[in-house]
């Protein structure tokens, strides 16, 4: 089996991983409901927040998935003193969706990006450091998967693994709470 971190995941694997992740998360947080907001769904959008400033929103439709990620610690974060902006001299969320089908760009504007707002330069706006979307069954992006992963999609590493591997990678935490 290849390394899941080197190539774009499939839409089906991501969907299954998000569903399994939600179930596992619900079991893990049962004794500590304070962490309930770290992972969940709002309609068709799967949300992740690692509590360290990294967030993700993945919107699933019957035909597409649009995903956006914000990694506070990425060199792309606009909060850094000198952010490395990969596509232009100024920060523009839309730059990350260049090449996406118009339906995915509209989905991102209408749904996905609404969950990634923050205050930047005195106004509330969506902030992301990476994005990807589906074209048929495989996800793709404006840049290679290792770049997308490095700048935020690492948040879905577990969801992109086969269930047995994901359980082992999470430290085998899928067990009955004490």
C-alpha positions, 0 to 999 in steps of 0.5 A: 500500500502506498503512503496516504500522505503522498497522493490525493485521497478519493472522495469515497475514502474521505467521506467514509473517514469523516463518518467514522471519525465522527462516530469515534469522536463521539465515543471518545468525548463521551466522558469529556464533552468539553471537546465536543466542538473539535469535530462535527457536522453542520448539514453537509459540512464536516468541521474540524478544529484541533484547538491549536488554531488549525481548522478545516471545513469539507462540504460534501454534495452528491457530486462534489466535495469542496475542502478548505483548511487553515493552519495557523502555523503554516508559512502561508498564514496571513497572521505571520509577520511575513507570510509566504503567499504562494499564488500572488502578492496579496492574500486572496482566498479565491486563489486556492480554488483556481482551476476548480469547476465553477460548481465547486467554486460556488460551493466554496463561497456558499458553504465551505468558506463560511466556517473559516472566518476570522478577523483579518485587517480589521474585517471578518473574512474567510482565511485558508492556507490550503484547499482541494476539491473533487473531480470525479472520484479523486480529490485535486487542487491547484498544487500537489497533495504534499503541499495541500497536506503540509498547509492544512490537510494534515488535519484529515490524515486519519480520515484518509486512512483505511479504518484499521490503520486509522485506529492504530494511528490514533493510538488504538483509542477506539475502546470503551471509555472508562 
